[in-house]
Amino acid sequence: MYVFGDEKIISGDSAKVWAVWSEVERFPEWDPREMENRLHGPFAPGTSGYSKQRGNPGGPYTITAVEPGRMWTAESPLPGGKLTIDHGLEPIRDGKIRVWKRYEVRGPLILLFRLYYGRKVRRALAGTFTALEQEAAQR
């Protein structure tokens, strides 16, 4: 297993941040990493979707958990394994919110994620968190 991710403290209203982060089909409108994201049903556990990030291969995913206003998880199949991505937010004080993403890779592609995708994603997450903050401020 290989785990990586990042977090950032942003400013805003946690309900608005959650609204932006749980509207996955609109990710390409504000997240500089996203090219395409679509769900084949409601934003709820068991719903499948498709996601494509810039510079990375796209693929299917399934929402496996949702804690409204707090966290959601998506899982994607990998050859011989899977990728699990947790998206979280936690109001901390005075309009500040800790947002985070945690990636867990299982299977034979761990080395590829450790040497290439993990670094690339970690570098891009700061931009994603900043864009999330800006989009929530506009709503």
DSSP file (Angstrom, degrees, kcal/mol; ACC not computed):
  #  RESIDUE AA STRUCTURE BP1 BP2  ACC     N-H-->O    O-->H-N    N-H-->O    O-->H-N    TCO  KAPPA ALPHA  PHI   PSI    X-CA   Y-CA   Z-CA
    1    1 A M              0   0    0      0, 0.0     2,-0.4     0, 0.0   105,-0.2   0.000 360.0 360.0 360.0 140.6    0.0    0.0    0.0
    2    2 A Y  E     -A  105   0A   0    103,-2.1   103,-3.2     2,-0.0     2,-0.4  -0.998 360.0-169.9-128.6 128.2    1.2    3.5   -0.8
    3    3 A V  E     +A  104   0A   0     -2,-0.4     2,-0.3   101,-0.2   101,-0.2  -0.959  16.2 149.5-122.2 134.8   -0.5    6.6    0.8
    4    4 A F  E     +A  103   0A   0     99,-2.1    99,-3.7    -2,-0.4     2,-0.3  -0.950   8.2 119.8-151.7 170.2    0.0   10.2   -0.2
    5    5 A G  E     -A  102   0A   0     -2,-0.3     2,-0.3    97,-0.2    97,-0.2  -0.980  36.1-124.0 161.1-164.7   -2.0   13.5   -0.2
    6    6 A D  E     -A  101   0A   0     95,-1.7    95,-2.2    -2,-0.3     2,-0.3  -0.966   8.5-149.9-162.6 171.1   -2.0   17.0    1.2
    7    7 A E  E     -A  100   0A   0     -2,-0.3     2,-0.3    93,-0.2    93,-0.2  -0.956   7.3-169.3-146.4 163.7   -4.1   19.5    3.1
    8    8 A K  E     -A   99   0A   0     91,-2.3    91,-2.8    -2,-0.3     2,-0.6  -0.986  24.6-124.3-154.3 146.4   -4.5   23.2    3.3
    9    9 A I  E     +A   98   0A   0     -2,-0.3     2,-0.3    89,-0.2    89,-0.2  -0.855  39.3 176.3 -91.3 122.7   -6.3   25.7    5.5
   10   10 A I  E     -A   97   0A   0     87,-3.0    87,-2.9    -2,-0.6     2,-0.3  -0.764  26.6-118.0-120.1 168.8   -8.6   27.8    3.5
   11   11 A S  E     +A   96   0A   0     -2,-0.3     2,-0.3    85,-0.2    85,-0.2  -0.799  59.3  74.7-104.3 149.5  -11.1   30.6    4.3
   12   12 A G  S    S-     0   0    0     83,-2.4     2,-0.5    -2,-0.3   121,-0.0  -0.884  80.8 -48.6 147.3-175.5  -14.8   30.3    3.7
   13   13 A D     >  -     0   0    0     -2,-0.3     4,-2.4     1,-0.1     3,-0.4  -0.844  41.8-143.5 -94.4 123.7  -18.2   28.9    4.6
   14   14 A S  H  > S+     0   0    0     -2,-0.5     4,-2.6     1,-0.2     5,-0.2   0.828  99.2  56.1 -62.8 -31.8  -18.0   25.1    5.1
   15   15 A A  H  > S+     0   0    0      2,-0.2     4,-2.2     1,-0.2    -1,-0.2   0.898 110.2  45.5 -66.2 -38.6  -21.4   24.6    3.6
   16   16 A K  H  > S+     0   0    0     -3,-0.4     4,-2.2     2,-0.2    -2,-0.2   0.900 112.1  51.0 -70.5 -40.1  -20.4   26.4    0.4
   17   17 A V  H  X S+     0   0    0     -4,-2.4     4,-2.7     1,-0.2    -2,-0.2   0.932 111.6  48.3 -61.5 -44.7  -17.1   24.5    0.3
   18   18 A W  H  X S+     0   0    0     -4,-2.6     4,-1.8     1,-0.2    -2,-0.2   0.914 108.4  54.4 -61.0 -42.8  -19.0   21.2    0.7
   19   19 A A  H  < S+     0   0    0     -4,-2.2     4,-0.3     1,-0.2    -1,-0.2   0.906 112.6  43.3 -58.9 -42.0  -21.5   22.2   -2.1
   20   20 A V  H >< S+     0   0    0     -4,-2.2     3,-1.1     1,-0.2    -1,-0.2   0.928 115.3  48.3 -68.1 -44.9  -18.6   22.9   -4.5
   21   21 A W  H 3< S+     0   0    0     -4,-2.7    -2,-0.2     1,-0.3    -1,-0.2   0.660 111.3  49.5 -75.1 -15.5  -16.7   19.7   -3.5
   22   22 A S  T 3< S+     0   0    0     -4,-1.8     2,-0.8    -5,-0.2    -1,-0.3   0.389  90.7  80.9-103.1   3.6  -19.7   17.4   -3.8
   23   23 A E    X   +     0   0    0     -3,-1.1     3,-2.0    -4,-0.3     4,-0.3  -0.628  57.9 169.2-103.2  70.3  -20.7   18.7   -7.2
   24   24 A V  G >   +     0   0    0     -2,-0.8     3,-1.6     1,-0.3    -1,-0.2   0.773  66.0  64.7 -61.6 -30.7  -18.2   16.6   -9.1
   25   25 A E  G 3  S+     0   0    0      1,-0.3    -1,-0.3    -3,-0.2    12,-0.3   0.713 101.9  51.7 -67.2 -17.8  -19.6   17.2  -12.6
   26   26 A R  G X> S+     0   0    0     -3,-2.0     3,-1.8    -6,-0.2     4,-0.6   0.423  77.8 102.6 -96.6   0.9  -18.7   20.9  -12.2
   27   27 A F  H X> S+     0   0    0     -3,-1.6     4,-3.2     1,-0.3     3,-1.5   0.887  74.8  59.1 -50.1 -44.8  -15.0   20.2  -11.2
   28   28 A P  H 34 S+     0   0    0      0, 0.0    -1,-0.3     0, 0.0    -2,-0.1   0.734  96.9  63.7 -61.7 -18.4  -13.7   21.0  -14.7
   29   29 A E  H <4 S+     0   0    0     -3,-1.8    -2,-0.2     1,-0.1    -3,-0.1   0.781 125.6   6.9 -72.5 -27.2  -15.2   24.5  -14.3
   30   30 A W  H << S+     0   0    0     -3,-1.5    -3,-0.1    -4,-0.6    -1,-0.1   0.655 106.8  85.2-129.9 -26.7  -12.9   25.4  -11.4
   31   31 A D    ><  -     0   0    0     -4,-3.2     3,-1.1    -5,-0.2    97,-0.1  -0.732  60.2-152.3 -88.1 118.6  -10.3   22.7  -10.7
   32   32 A P  T 3  S+     0   0    0      0, 0.0    -1,-0.1     0, 0.0    22,-0.1   0.687  94.2  55.0 -63.8 -16.2   -7.2   23.3  -13.0
   33   33 A R  T 3  S+     0   0    0     91,-0.1    21,-3.3    -6,-0.1     2,-0.3   0.759  91.0  88.2 -84.2 -26.0   -6.5   19.5  -12.8
   34   34 A E  E <   +B   53   0A   0     -3,-1.1    19,-0.2    -7,-0.3     3,-0.1  -0.580  35.0 164.9 -88.3 132.1   -9.8   18.3  -14.1
   35   35 A M  E    S+     0   0A   0     17,-2.9     2,-0.3     1,-0.4    18,-0.2   0.719  75.6   0.5-102.2 -37.4  -10.7   17.8  -17.7
   36   36 A E  E     +B   52   0A   0     16,-1.9    16,-2.7     2,-0.0    -1,-0.4  -0.992  56.9 167.5-154.8 141.9  -13.9   15.7  -17.3
   37   37 A N  E     +B   51   0A   0     -2,-0.3     2,-0.4   -12,-0.3    14,-0.2  -0.875  11.7 165.8-157.4 124.7  -15.9   14.3  -14.4
   38   38 A R  E     -B   50   0A   0     12,-2.5    12,-2.3    -2,-0.3     2,-0.3  -0.997  21.6-146.6-143.3 147.8  -19.4   12.8  -14.6
   39   39 A L  E     -B   49   0A   0     -2,-0.4    10,-0.3    10,-0.2     4,-0.1  -0.831  10.9-146.0-109.5 150.3  -21.6   10.7  -12.4
   40   40 A H  S    S-     0   0    0      8,-3.0     8,-0.3    -2,-0.3     9,-0.1  -0.360  81.5 -11.3-108.6  49.8  -24.1    8.1  -13.6
   41   41 A G  S    S-     0   0    0      6,-0.1    -2,-0.1    -2,-0.1     6,-0.0  -0.963 105.9 -21.7 151.2-164.7  -26.6    8.9  -10.8
   42   42 A P        -     0   0    0      0, 0.0     2,-1.8     0, 0.0    -2,-0.1  -0.273  68.4 -96.7 -74.2 160.2  -26.9   10.8   -7.5
   43   43 A F  S    S+     0   0    0     -4,-0.1   -21,-0.0     3,-0.1    -4,-0.0  -0.597  86.9 110.2 -74.6  88.2  -23.9   11.8   -5.4
   44   44 A A  S >  S-     0   0    0     -2,-1.8     3,-2.0    19,-0.0    19,-0.3  -0.983  78.9 -71.1-159.1 155.8  -24.3    8.8   -3.1
   45   45 A P  T 3  S+     0   0    0      0, 0.0    19,-0.3     0, 0.0     3,-0.1  -0.272 117.7  29.8 -54.1 137.2  -22.5    5.6   -2.2
   46   46 A G  T 3  S+     0   0    0     17,-3.6     2,-0.3     1,-0.3    18,-0.1   0.205  86.9 125.4  97.2 -14.4  -22.7    3.1   -5.0
   47   47 A T    <   -     0   0    0     -3,-2.0    16,-2.9    16,-0.3    -1,-0.3  -0.622  49.2-146.7 -81.0 134.1  -22.9    5.6   -7.8
   48   48 A S  E     + C   0  62A   0     -2,-0.3    -8,-3.0    -8,-0.3     2,-0.3  -0.581  23.1 164.0 -97.3 162.7  -20.4    5.2  -10.6
   49   49 A G  E     -BC  39  61A   0     12,-2.7    12,-2.0   -10,-0.3     2,-0.4  -0.896  30.6-115.8-157.8-174.5  -18.7    7.9  -12.6
   50   50 A Y  E     -BC  38  60A   0    -12,-2.3   -12,-2.5    -2,-0.3     2,-0.4  -0.998  25.2-174.9-138.1 138.2  -15.8    8.7  -14.9
   51   51 A S  E     -BC  37  59A   0      8,-2.3     8,-2.3    -2,-0.4     2,-0.4  -0.994   8.0-174.6-137.7 142.4  -13.0   11.2  -14.3
   52   52 A K  E     -B   36   0A   0    -16,-2.7   -17,-2.9    -2,-0.4   -16,-1.9  -0.971   8.2-164.7-138.0 120.8  -10.1   12.5  -16.4
   53   53 A Q  E >   -B   34   0A   0     -2,-0.4     3,-1.9     4,-0.3   -19,-0.2  -0.751  38.3 -88.7-101.6 152.2   -7.4   14.8  -15.1
   54   54 A R  T 3  S+     0   0    0    -21,-3.3    -1,-0.1    -2,-0.3   -20,-0.0  -0.354 111.8   7.2 -59.3 130.0   -5.0   16.7  -17.3
   55   55 A G  T 3  S+     0   0    0      1,-0.2    -1,-0.3    -2,-0.1   -22,-0.0   0.488 115.6  89.4  78.1   3.1   -1.9   14.7  -18.1
   56   56 A N  S <  S-     0   0    0     -3,-1.9    -1,-0.2    61,-0.0    -3,-0.1  -0.912  84.2 -98.1-127.9 155.9   -3.2   11.5  -16.6
   57   57 A P        -     0   0    0      0, 0.0    -4,-0.3     0, 0.0     2,-0.1  -0.442  39.7-129.6 -69.0 147.7   -5.3    8.6  -18.0
   58   58 A G        +     0   0    0     -6,-0.2    -6,-0.2    -2,-0.1    -8,-0.0  -0.446  35.1 156.7 -89.4 169.5   -9.0    8.8  -17.2
   59   59 A G  E     -C   51   0A   0     -8,-2.3    -8,-2.3    -2,-0.1     2,-0.1  -0.986  38.6 -71.2-178.1 173.8  -11.1    6.0  -15.8
   60   60 A P  E     +C   50   0A   0      0, 0.0     2,-0.3     0, 0.0   -10,-0.3  -0.364  40.6 179.8 -78.3 157.6  -14.1    4.9  -13.9
   61   61 A Y  E     -C   49   0A   0    -12,-2.0   -12,-2.7    15,-0.2     2,-0.4  -0.967  17.2-144.5-148.2 164.5  -14.8    5.3  -10.2
   62   62 A T  E     -CD  48  75A   0     13,-2.3    13,-2.5    -2,-0.3     2,-0.5  -1.000  21.8-124.7-131.6 132.8  -17.4    4.5   -7.7
   63   63 A I  E     + D   0  74A   0    -16,-2.9   -17,-3.6    -2,-0.4    11,-0.3  -0.661  32.2 175.1 -73.1 125.0  -18.4    6.7   -4.7
   64   64 A T  E     +     0   0A   0      9,-2.2     2,-0.3    -2,-0.5    10,-0.2   0.630  59.1  16.6-109.4 -18.8  -18.1    4.4   -1.7
   65   65 A A  E     - D   0  73A   0      8,-1.2     8,-2.5   -21,-0.1     2,-0.4  -0.985  52.6-175.4-155.7 144.2  -18.8    6.7    1.2
   66   66 A V  E     - D   0  72A   0     -2,-0.3     6,-0.2     6,-0.2    -3,-0.0  -0.960   6.9-178.6-141.4 123.2  -20.4   10.1    1.9
   67   67 A E  E >>  - D   0  71A   0      4,-3.6     3,-2.6    -2,-0.4     4,-2.2  -0.893  41.6-123.4-113.9  95.3  -20.5   11.9    5.2
   68   68 A P  T 34 S+     0   0    0      0, 0.0     4,-0.1     0, 0.0    -2,-0.0  -0.030  89.2   6.7 -48.3 132.3  -22.5   15.0    4.2
   69   69 A G  T 34 S+     0   0    0      1,-0.1   -51,-0.1   -54,-0.1     3,-0.1   0.433 133.8  50.9  79.2  -0.8  -20.7   18.2    5.0
   70   70 A R  T <4 S-     0   0    0     -3,-2.6    19,-2.6     1,-0.3     2,-0.3   0.678 106.8 -12.3-133.3 -49.6  -17.5   16.4    6.0
   71   71 A M  E  <  -DE  67  88A   0     -4,-2.2    -4,-3.6    17,-0.2    -1,-0.3  -0.997  39.4-170.3-161.9 150.7  -16.1   13.7    3.7
   72   72 A W  E     -DE  66  87A   0     15,-2.2    15,-2.9    -2,-0.3     2,-0.4  -0.989  12.2-152.1-146.2 154.1  -16.6   11.6    0.6
   73   73 A T  E     -DE  65  86A   0     -8,-2.5    -9,-2.2    -2,-0.3    -8,-1.2  -0.960   6.6-170.8-128.9 140.0  -14.6    8.7   -0.8
   74   74 A A  E     -DE  63  85A   0     11,-2.3    11,-3.1    -2,-0.4     2,-0.4  -0.974   7.5-157.0-127.2 144.8  -14.2    7.4   -4.4
   75   75 A E  E     -DE  62  84A   0    -13,-2.5   -13,-2.3    -2,-0.4     9,-0.2  -0.973   5.6-169.5-123.1 138.1  -12.6    4.2   -5.5
   76   76 A S  E     - E   0  83A   0      7,-3.0     7,-2.9    -2,-0.4     2,-0.2  -0.975  25.1-118.9-123.2 137.4  -11.1    3.4   -8.9
   77   77 A P  E     - E   0  82A   0      0, 0.0     5,-0.3     0, 0.0    -2,-0.0  -0.523  28.7-172.0 -73.5 143.0  -10.0    0.0  -10.2
   78   78 A L  E >   - E   0  81A   0      3,-2.2     3,-2.6    -2,-0.2     2,-0.3  -0.912  45.3 -77.4-124.0 155.7   -6.3   -0.3  -11.2
   79   79 A P  T 3  S-     0   0    0      0, 0.0    30,-0.3     0, 0.0     3,-0.1  -0.378 119.7  -8.1 -54.9 114.8   -4.8   -3.4  -12.9
   80   80 A G  T 3  S+     0   0    0     -2,-0.3     2,-0.2     1,-0.2     0, 0.0   0.597 140.5  27.2  73.1  11.8   -4.5   -5.9  -10.0
   81   81 A G  E <  S-E   78   0A   0     -3,-2.6    -3,-2.2    26,-0.2     2,-0.3  -0.810  75.8-106.1-166.7-153.7   -5.5   -3.3   -7.4
   82   82 A K  E     -EF  77 106A   0     24,-1.4    24,-2.4    -5,-0.3     2,-0.5  -0.992   9.3-134.0-158.5 159.1   -7.4   -0.1   -6.6
   83   83 A L  E     -EF  76 105A   0     -7,-2.9    -7,-3.0    -2,-0.3     2,-0.5  -0.980  20.4-166.3-116.3 125.7   -7.0    3.6   -5.9
   84   84 A T  E     -EF  75 104A   0     20,-2.7    20,-2.6    -2,-0.5     2,-0.5  -0.957   2.4-168.5-113.9 130.0   -9.0    5.1   -3.1
   85   85 A I  E     -EF  74 103A   0    -11,-3.1   -11,-2.3    -2,-0.5     2,-0.4  -0.969   3.2-163.4-123.9 119.5   -9.4    8.9   -2.8
   86   86 A D  E     -EF  73 102A   0     16,-2.8    16,-2.2    -2,-0.5     2,-0.5  -0.852   2.1-165.0 -99.0 134.4  -10.8   10.5    0.4
   87   87 A H  E     +EF  72 101A   0    -15,-2.9   -15,-2.2    -2,-0.4     2,-0.3  -0.984  20.3 173.2-118.0 122.6  -11.9   14.2    0.1
   88   88 A G  E     -EF  71 100A   0     12,-2.9    12,-2.3    -2,-0.5     2,-0.3  -0.923  22.0-172.7-135.9 157.9  -12.4   15.9    3.4
   89   89 A L  E     - F   0  99A   0    -19,-2.6    10,-0.2    -2,-0.3    -2,-0.0  -0.993   2.8-175.5-145.0 147.0  -13.2   19.2    5.1
   90   90 A E  E     - F   0  98A   0      8,-2.0     8,-2.8    -2,-0.3     2,-0.2  -0.917  23.6-134.5-145.1 112.3  -13.2   20.2    8.7
   91   91 A P  E     + F   0  97A   0      0, 0.0     6,-0.3     0, 0.0     3,-0.1  -0.479  29.6 173.0 -62.4 134.0  -14.2   23.7   10.0
   92   92 A I  E     -     0   0A   0      4,-2.7     2,-0.3     1,-0.3     5,-0.2   0.780  48.3 -42.2-116.1 -40.5  -11.6   24.7   12.5
   93   93 A R  E >  S+ F   0  96A   0      3,-1.0     3,-2.8     0, 0.0    -1,-0.3  -0.880 104.1   9.8 178.2 151.8  -12.2   28.3   13.6
   94   94 A D  T 3  S-     0   0    0      1,-0.3     3,-0.1    -2,-0.3     0, 0.0   0.772 129.7 -44.1  40.3  49.8  -13.2   31.8   12.5
   95   95 A G  T 3  S+     0   0    0      1,-0.3   -83,-2.4   -84,-0.1     2,-0.4   0.659 107.2 131.9  73.8  15.0  -14.2   30.9    9.0
   96   96 A K  E <   -AF  11  93A   0     -3,-2.8    -4,-2.7   -85,-0.2    -3,-1.0  -0.817  34.5-171.2-102.4 142.4  -11.2   28.7    8.5
   97   97 A I  E     -AF  10  91A   0    -87,-2.9   -87,-3.0    -2,-0.4     2,-0.7  -0.998  19.2-140.3-134.9 132.2  -11.5   25.2    7.0
   98   98 A R  E     -AF   9  90A   0     -8,-2.8    -8,-2.0    -2,-0.4     2,-0.4  -0.848  25.7-173.0 -90.3 119.8   -9.0   22.4    6.7
   99   99 A V  E     +AF   8  89A   0    -91,-2.8   -91,-2.3    -2,-0.7     2,-0.3  -0.881   8.6 171.2-111.5 147.4   -9.5   20.7    3.4
  100  100 A W  E     -AF   7  88A   0    -12,-2.3   -12,-2.9    -2,-0.4     2,-0.4  -0.994  25.5-155.8-153.2 155.9   -7.6   17.5    2.5
  101  101 A K  E     -AF   6  87A   0    -95,-2.2   -95,-1.7    -2,-0.3     2,-0.4  -0.998  12.5-168.0-132.7 136.8   -7.3   14.7   -0.1
  102  102 A R  E     -AF   5  86A   0    -16,-2.2   -16,-2.8    -2,-0.4     2,-0.4  -0.992   3.7-161.7-128.3 126.2   -5.8   11.4    0.8
  103  103 A Y  E     -AF   4  85A   0    -99,-3.7   -99,-2.1    -2,-0.4     2,-0.5  -0.900   4.2-171.3-109.4 133.9   -4.8    8.8   -1.9
  104  104 A E  E     -AF   3  84A   0    -20,-2.6   -20,-2.7    -2,-0.4     2,-0.4  -0.986   5.7-166.0-127.1 121.3   -4.3    5.1   -1.1
  105  105 A V  E     -AF   2  83A   0   -103,-3.2  -103,-2.1    -2,-0.5     2,-0.4  -0.897   6.4-178.3-110.6 132.9   -2.9    2.9   -3.9
  106  106 A R  E     + F   0  82A   0    -24,-2.4   -24,-1.4    -2,-0.4     3,-0.2  -0.984  42.7  31.7-128.3 141.8   -3.0   -0.9   -3.7
  107  107 A G  S >  S-     0   0    0     -2,-0.4     3,-1.4   -26,-0.2   -26,-0.2  -0.581 104.3 -38.0 112.0-172.9   -1.6   -3.4   -6.1
  108  108 A P  T 3  S+     0   0    0      0, 0.0     3,-0.5     0, 0.0     4,-0.3   0.571 120.5  69.5 -70.5  -9.6    1.3   -3.7   -8.6
  109  109 A L  T 3>  +     0   0    0    -30,-0.3     4,-2.2    -3,-0.2     5,-0.2   0.349  66.7 103.7 -88.9   8.5    1.1    0.0   -9.8
  110  110 A I  H <> S+     0   0    0     -3,-1.4     4,-2.9     1,-0.2     5,-0.2   0.916  78.2  52.2 -54.6 -46.1    2.4    1.3   -6.4
  111  111 A L  H  > S+     0   0    0     -3,-0.5     4,-2.6     1,-0.2     5,-0.3   0.907 107.8  51.2 -60.8 -42.5    5.8    1.9   -7.8
  112  112 A L  H  >>S+     0   0    0     -4,-0.3     4,-2.3     1,-0.2     5,-1.2   0.909 113.3  45.4 -60.7 -42.6    4.4    4.0  -10.7
  113  113 A F  I  <>S+     0   0    0     -4,-2.2     5,-3.0     3,-0.2     6,-0.5   0.902 113.3  50.2 -67.4 -40.5    2.4    6.1   -8.2
  114  114 A R  I  <5S+     0   0    0     -4,-2.9    -2,-0.2    -5,-0.2    -1,-0.2   0.905 120.5  33.9 -64.4 -41.5    5.4    6.5   -5.9
  115  115 A L  I  <5S+     0   0    0     -4,-2.6    -2,-0.2    -5,-0.2    -1,-0.2   0.761 137.7   2.3 -88.2 -26.1    7.8    7.6   -8.6
  116  116 A Y  I  X5S+     0   0    0     -4,-2.3     4,-2.1    -5,-0.3    -3,-0.2   0.689 124.6  39.7-127.0 -69.6    5.5    9.6  -10.9
  117  117 A Y  I  ><S+     0   0    0     -5,-1.2     4,-2.9     1,-0.2     5,-0.3   0.873 111.5  55.9 -63.4 -40.0    1.8   10.1  -10.2
  118  118 A G  H  ><S+     0   0    0     -5,-3.0     4,-2.5    -6,-0.3    -1,-0.2   0.929 110.9  43.7 -59.0 -47.1    2.1   10.8   -6.5
  119  119 A R  H  > S+     0   0    0     -6,-0.5     4,-2.3     2,-0.2    -1,-0.2   0.926 114.8  49.9 -62.6 -45.6    4.6   13.6   -6.9
  120  120 A K  H  X S+     0   0    0     -4,-2.1     4,-1.4     1,-0.2    -2,-0.2   0.914 113.2  45.6 -61.2 -45.1    2.6   15.1   -9.8
  121  121 A V  H  X S+     0   0    0     -4,-2.9     4,-1.6     2,-0.2     3,-0.2   0.931 110.6  52.9 -66.4 -46.0   -0.6   15.0   -7.8
  122  122 A R  H  X S+     0   0    0     -4,-2.5     4,-0.6    -5,-0.3     3,-0.3   0.907 108.8  50.4 -57.2 -42.6    0.9   16.4   -4.6
  123  123 A R  H  < S+     0   0    0     -4,-2.3     4,-0.4     1,-0.2     3,-0.3   0.863 113.6  45.9 -62.6 -35.2    2.4   19.4   -6.6
  124  124 A A  H  X S+     0   0    0     -4,-1.4     4,-1.7    -3,-0.2     3,-0.5   0.681  92.2  79.8 -83.6 -18.8   -1.1   20.1   -8.1
  125  125 A L  H  X S+     0   0    0     -4,-1.6     4,-2.8    -3,-0.3     5,-0.2   0.841  84.8  60.1 -63.1 -34.5   -3.2   19.8   -5.0
  126  126 A A  H  X S+     0   0    0     -4,-0.6     4,-2.2    -3,-0.3    -1,-0.2   0.915 107.1  47.6 -58.8 -41.4   -2.3   23.3   -3.7
  127  127 A G  H  > S+     0   0    0     -3,-0.5     4,-2.4    -4,-0.4    -1,-0.2   0.876 110.6  51.6 -65.7 -38.2   -3.8   24.7   -6.9
  128  128 A T  H  X S+     0   0    0     -4,-1.7     4,-2.4     2,-0.2    -2,-0.2   0.934 110.9  47.4 -63.3 -46.0   -6.9   22.6   -6.5
  129  129 A F  H  X S+     0   0    0     -4,-2.8     4,-2.2     2,-0.2    -2,-0.2   0.894 112.5  49.1 -64.7 -39.7   -7.4   23.7   -2.9
  130  130 A T  H  X S+     0   0    0     -4,-2.2     4,-2.3    -5,-0.2    -1,-0.2   0.920 112.3  48.3 -64.1 -43.5   -7.0   27.4   -3.8
  131  131 A A  H  X S+     0   0    0     -4,-2.4     4,-2.6     2,-0.2    -2,-0.2   0.872 109.4  53.5 -65.2 -36.8   -9.4   27.0   -6.7
  132  132 A L  H  X S+     0   0    0     -4,-2.4     4,-2.4     2,-0.2    -1,-0.2   0.931 109.4  48.6 -61.2 -46.1  -11.9   25.3   -4.3
  133  133 A E  H  X S+     0   0    0     -4,-2.2     4,-1.7     1,-0.2    -2,-0.2   0.916 113.5  46.8 -59.5 -45.3  -11.7   28.2   -1.9
  134  134 A Q  H  X S+     0   0    0     -4,-2.3     4,-1.0     2,-0.2    -2,-0.2   0.901 112.2  49.2 -66.5 -42.1  -12.2   30.7   -4.8
  135  135 A E  H >< S+     0   0    0     -4,-2.6     3,-0.5     1,-0.2     4,-0.5   0.909 110.7  50.1 -65.5 -41.8  -15.2   28.8   -6.3
  136  136 A A  H >< S+     0   0    0     -4,-2.4     3,-1.0     1,-0.2    -1,-0.2   0.860 106.4  56.5 -65.0 -34.1  -16.9   28.5   -2.9
  137  137 A A  H 3< S+     0   0    0     -4,-1.7    -1,-0.2     1,-0.2    -2,-0.2   0.772 103.8  54.8 -67.1 -25.7  -16.4   32.3   -2.3
  138  138 A Q  T <<        0   0    0     -4,-1.0    -1,-0.2    -3,-0.5    -2,-0.2   0.571 360.0 360.0 -84.6  -9.0  -18.3   33.0   -5.5
  139  139 A R    <         0   0    0     -3,-1.0    -1,-0.2    -4,-0.5    -2,-0.2   0.446 360.0 360.0 -94.5 360.0  -21.4   31.0   -4.6
